[in-house]
Amino acid sequence: MPLQYEHVHWATHNNGFWQSFDLDTSHFIDWVVTGIFYEAVHWIEAFLATKGLHSRNHKERSQTMQRYLQDMGSILVDYDTLELDSRNARYVCHMHTSEEVRQDLLPLITNIRNHISSLLS
């Protein structure tokens, strides 16, 4: 089971991945959306690791997040939105625009990153 600091490392790693794409010129915005979601996954898992927990899949993670509703607060909706957008990019072939990413998704991952970071400090 990965430890908190390992999940923080992977969240940061995934952040570097998706930020390496130029939103205005890249043909791989689907990977940006997916990278943003997986950054969120590792922030959530970093928090869960402080409780001695580790999710085996997305469904289990969502259920566990419900158990920590007081800690998760408003980022539950943010996480669910990122998961749906990532799923749509991967399986429904939805191509997000750079503006959708900037306006709709970046604020969500920023909220998650800041919220979990405050819980971890």
GUPADREN-434605 format. One line per 8 residues: number of its first residue (from 1); their letters; for each residue x, y, z of N, C-alpha, C. Coordinates in nm, 2 decimals. Last residue first. Layout:
NUM	A	X:Y:Z:X:Y:Z:X:Y:Z | ... .
END
This chain:
121	SLLSSIHN	-0.14:1.91:0.60:-0.04:1.98:0.68:-0.08:2.00:0.82 | -0.34:1.77:0.48:-0.22:1.69:0.51:-0.12:1.77:0.59 | -0.54:1.95:0.44:-0.57:1.84:0.53:-0.44:1.77:0.57 | -0.41:2.11:0.25:-0.44:2.17:0.38:-0.48:2.06:0.48 | -0.41:1.93:0.03:-0.28:1.98:0.09:-0.30:2.04:0.23 | -0.68:1.91:-0.02:-0.61:1.80:0.04:-0.48:1.84:0.10 | -0.72:2.18:-0.11:-0.80:2.12:0.00:-0.73:2.01:0.06 | -0.55:2.21:-0.33:-0.54:2.30:-0.22:-0.61:2.24:-0.09 .
113	RINTILPL	-0.63:2.00:-0.50:-0.49:2.01:-0.46:-0.48:2.09:-0.33 | -0.91:2.07:-0.54:-0.87:1.94:-0.48:-0.73:1.95:-0.42 | -0.88:2.33:-0.67:-0.95:2.31:-0.54:-0.91:2.18:-0.47 | -0.74:2.25:-0.89:-0.68:2.34:-0.80:-0.75:2.33:-0.66 | -0.92:2.09:-1.02:-0.80:2.03:-0.97:-0.73:2.12:-0.87 | -1.11:2.30:-1.08:-1.15:2.18:-0.99:-1.02:2.11:-0.94 | -0.99:2.48:-1.24:-1.03:2.53:-1.11:-1.07:2.41:-1.02 | -0.95:2.31:-1.47:-0.83:2.36:-1.39:-0.88:2.41:-1.25 .
105	LDQRVEES	-1.21:2.26:-1.58:-1.13:2.16:-1.51:-1.02:2.21:-1.42 | -1.33:2.50:-1.69:-1.41:2.40:-1.62:-1.32:2.31:-1.53 | -1.14:2.67:-1.81:-1.25:2.73:-1.74:-1.32:2.63:-1.65 | -0.94:2.50:-1.93:-0.91:2.61:-1.85:-1.02:2.66:-1.76 | -1.10:2.31:-2.06:-1.00:2.26:-1.97:-0.97:2.38:-1.87 | -1.25:2.47:-2.23:-1.32:2.39:-2.14:-1.22:2.34:-2.03 | -1.04:2.58:-2.39:-1.12:2.66:-2.30:-1.20:2.59:-2.20 | -0.96:2.35:-2.53:-0.86:2.41:-2.44:-0.94:2.51:-2.34 .
97	THMHCVYR	-1.22:2.11:-2.53:-1.15:2.22:-2.59:-1.05:2.28:-2.48 | -1.24:1.75:-2.55:-1.25:1.88:-2.47:-1.18:1.99:-2.55 | -1.39:1.52:-2.72:-1.27:1.60:-2.73:-1.30:1.73:-2.66 | -1.50:1.20:-2.63:-1.53:1.35:-2.62:-1.40:1.42:-2.63 | -1.50:0.93:-2.64:-1.42:1.00:-2.75:-1.46:1.15:-2.75 | -1.58:0.77:-2.45:-1.69:0.83:-2.53:-1.63:0.91:-2.64 | -1.35:0.70:-2.31:-1.44:0.60:-2.36:-1.55:0.65:-2.46 | -1.19:0.92:-2.24:-1.13:0.79:-2.27:-1.22:0.70:-2.35 .
89	ANRSDLEL	-1.36:1.14:-2.20:-1.24:1.15:-2.29:-1.19:1.02:-2.34 | -1.53:1.03:-2.01:-1.58:1.07:-2.14:-1.47:1.09:-2.25 | -1.35:1.00:-1.80:-1.42:0.88:-1.86:-1.47:0.91:-2.00 | -1.29:1.26:-1.75:-1.18:1.17:-1.79:-1.24:1.05:-1.86 | -1.54:1.36:-1.67:-1.48:1.42:-1.79:-1.37:1.33:-1.84 | -1.58:1.20:-1.44:-1.67:1.19:-1.56:-1.61:1.24:-1.68 | -1.37:1.29:-1.28:-1.38:1.15:-1.32:-1.47:1.13:-1.44 | -1.43:1.56:-1.25:-1.31:1.52:-1.32:-1.31:1.37:-1.36 .
81	TDYDVLIS	-1.67:1.52:-1.11:-1.67:1.59:-1.24:-1.55:1.55:-1.31 | -1.58:1.40:-0.87:-1.68:1.33:-0.96:-1.68:1.39:-1.10 | -1.42:1.61:-0.77:-1.36:1.48:-0.81:-1.45:1.41:-0.90 | -1.62:1.81:-0.72:-1.50:1.84:-0.81:-1.44:1.71:-0.86 | -1.77:1.68:-0.53:-1.83:1.71:-0.66:-1.72:1.74:-0.76 | -1.58:1.66:-0.33:-1.64:1.54:-0.38:-1.70:1.57:-0.52 | -1.51:1.91:-0.24:-1.42:1.85:-0.35:-1.48:1.72:-0.40 | -1.67:2.00:-0.03:-1.71:2.03:-0.17:-1.62:1.96:-0.28 .
73	GMDQLYRQ	-1.58:1.74:0.19:-1.65:1.86:0.16:-1.69:1.88:0.02 | -1.39:1.57:0.31:-1.39:1.59:0.17:-1.46:1.71:0.13 | -1.45:1.56:0.58:-1.31:1.60:0.54:-1.31:1.64:0.39 | -1.71:1.48:0.58:-1.68:1.60:0.66:-1.54:1.65:0.61 | -1.70:1.24:0.44:-1.77:1.35:0.38:-1.73:1.48:0.45 | -1.59:0.99:0.44:-1.51:1.10:0.50:-1.57:1.23:0.44 | -1.75:0.82:0.31:-1.73:0.79:0.45:-1.66:0.91:0.52 | -1.71:0.90:0.05:-1.84:0.93:0.11:-1.83:0.91:0.26 .
65	MTQSREKH	-1.47:0.79:-0.01:-1.48:0.93:0.01:-1.61:0.97:0.07 | -1.54:0.52:-0.04:-1.46:0.56:0.08:-1.47:0.71:0.10 | -1.67:0.54:-0.29:-1.75:0.50:-0.17:-1.67:0.54:-0.04 | -1.46:0.62:-0.45:-1.58:0.71:-0.44:-1.66:0.67:-0.31 | -1.29:0.40:-0.43:-1.25:0.53:-0.38:-1.37:0.62:-0.36 | -1.45:0.20:-0.55:-1.42:0.19:-0.41:-1.37:0.32:-0.35 | -1.45:0.30:-0.81:-1.58:0.28:-0.74:-1.55:0.27:-0.59 | -1.18:0.29:-0.88:-1.25:0.42:-0.87:-1.38:0.41:-0.79 .
57	NRSHLGKT	-0.99:0.06:-0.67:-1.05:0.10:-0.80:-1.13:0.23:-0.78 | -0.88:0.02:-0.43:-0.84:-0.07:-0.54:-0.89:-0.03:-0.67 | -0.75:0.26:-0.20:-0.86:0.21:-0.29:-0.80:0.12:-0.40 | -0.65:0.24:0.13:-0.60:0.24:-0.01:-0.72:0.19:-0.10 | -0.59:0.37:0.46:-0.67:0.31:0.35:-0.61:0.33:0.22 | -0.49:0.50:0.68:-0.45:0.36:0.66:-0.53:0.29:0.55 | -0.54:0.76:0.67:-0.64:0.68:0.75:-0.61:0.54:0.74 | -0.36:0.86:0.51:-0.34:0.90:0.64:-0.44:0.83:0.74 .
49	ALFAEIWH	-0.45:0.76:0.27:-0.34:0.69:0.33:-0.32:0.73:0.47 | -0.64:0.95:0.20:-0.69:0.82:0.25:-0.57:0.74:0.32 | -0.47:1.15:0.10:-0.55:1.17:0.22:-0.59:1.04:0.28 | -0.37:1.02:-0.12:-0.27:1.07:-0.02:-0.35:1.09:0.11 | -0.60:0.98:-0.27:-0.53:0.86:-0.21:-0.43:0.90:-0.10 | -0.64:1.24:-0.35:-0.74:1.17:-0.27:-0.68:1.05:-0.19 | -0.41:1.28:-0.51:-0.44:1.37:-0.39:-0.54:1.30:-0.30 | -0.45:1.08:-0.70:-0.34:1.06:-0.60:-0.35:1.16:-0.49 .
41	VAEYFIGT	-0.68:1.18:-0.83:-0.68:1.04:-0.77:-0.57:1.03:-0.67 | -0.58:1.42:-0.94:-0.68:1.42:-0.83:-0.69:1.29:-0.76 | -0.41:1.31:-1.13:-0.36:1.39:-1.03:-0.45:1.40:-0.91 | -0.61:1.19:-1.29:-0.52:1.11:-1.21:-0.43:1.18:-1.11 | -0.73:1.42:-1.40:-0.81:1.33:-1.32:-0.71:1.24:-1.23 | -0.52:1.52:-1.55:-0.57:1.60:-1.44:-0.65:1.51:-1.35 | -0.48:1.32:-1.73:-0.38:1.35:-1.64:-0.43:1.43:-1.52 | -0.72:1.34:-1.88:-0.69:1.22:-1.80:-0.59:1.24:-1.70 .
33	VVWDIFHS	-0.68:1.59:-1.99:-0.80:1.57:-1.90:-0.78:1.44:-1.82 | -0.45:1.54:-2.14:-0.45:1.64:-2.04:-0.56:1.62:-1.94 | -0.55:1.35:-2.31:-0.45:1.31:-2.22:-0.43:1.41:-2.11 | -0.72:1.51:-2.46:-0.78:1.40:-2.39:-0.68:1.35:-2.28 | -0.55:1.68:-2.59:-0.62:1.73:-2.48:-0.69:1.62:-2.40 | -0.36:1.64:-2.80:-0.38:1.54:-2.70:-0.45:1.59:-2.58 | -0.27:1.82:-2.98:-0.38:1.74:-3.03:-0.42:1.63:-2.92 | -0.18:2.15:-2.86:-0.18:2.00:-2.85:-0.30:1.94:-2.91 .
25	TDLDFSQW	-0.22:2.42:-2.86:-0.16:2.36:-2.98:-0.17:2.21:-2.98 | -0.32:2.52:-2.62:-0.36:2.58:-2.74:-0.31:2.51:-2.87 | -0.20:2.37:-2.42:-0.34:2.36:-2.44:-0.39:2.42:-2.57 | 0.08:2.19:-2.44:0.03:2.33:-2.47:-0.11:2.32:-2.50 | 0.18:1.97:-2.18:0.10:1.99:-2.30:0.07:2.14:-2.32 | 0.27:1.96:-1.92:0.37:1.96:-2.03:0.31:1.98:-2.17 | 0.07:1.93:-1.75:0.11:2.07:-1.77:0.22:2.07:-1.89 | 0.05:1.65:-1.73:-0.05:1.72:-1.80:-0.01:1.87:-1.83 .
17	FGNNHTAW	0.30:1.60:-1.59:0.27:1.54:-1.72:0.16:1.63:-1.79 | 0.29:1.75:-1.35:0.39:1.78:-1.45:0.36:1.72:-1.59 | 0.07:1.60:-1.24:0.06:1.75:-1.26:0.16:1.79:-1.37 | 0.19:1.36:-1.20:0.09:1.37:-1.30:0.06:1.51:-1.33 | 0.38:1.44:-1.00:0.43:1.38:-1.12:0.32:1.39:-1.23 | 0.20:1.51:-0.80:0.29:1.61:-0.85:0.35:1.56:-0.99 | 0.09:1.26:-0.75:0.00:1.37:-0.78:0.09:1.48:-0.85 | 0.32:1.12:-0.68:0.26:1.08:-0.80:0.16:1.19:-0.84 .
9	HVHEYQLP	0.38:1.25:-0.43:0.48:1.25:-0.54:0.41:1.22:-0.67 | 0.15:1.18:-0.29:0.18:1.32:-0.32:0.28:1.34:-0.43 | 0.19:0.91:-0.27:0.08:0.96:-0.35:0.10:1.11:-0.38 | 0.42:0.91:-0.11:0.42:0.85:-0.24:0.31:0.90:-0.33 | 0.32:1.02:0.13:0.42:1.09:0.05:0.44:1.04:-0.09 | 0.14:0.81:0.21:0.10:0.94:0.18:0.19:1.02:0.09 | 0.23:0.49:0.05:0.22:0.59:0.17:0.18:0.72:0.12 | 0.07:0.21:-0.10:0.16:0.33:-0.11:0.13:0.42:0.01 .
1	M	0.09:-0.12:0.00:0.00:0.00:0.00:0.09:0.12:0.00 .
END
